[in-house]
């Protein structure tokens, strides 16, 4: 399956190559972070609450 690759809004790199300091854009947590389509990182709770999808969720 081919996924659309999301890029970090700060460094414009895909999640696996991003070296930015990562924290949730909403609550500032640093646990369970993933990059979403808007180019920002979110923790599991915020992603679920806001229905944000990671690149492997389609």
Secondary structure, DSSP 8 states (H G I E B T S, - for coil): ------B-TTT--BGGG--S----TTT---SS-EEBTTS-EE-HHHHHHHT--BGGG-
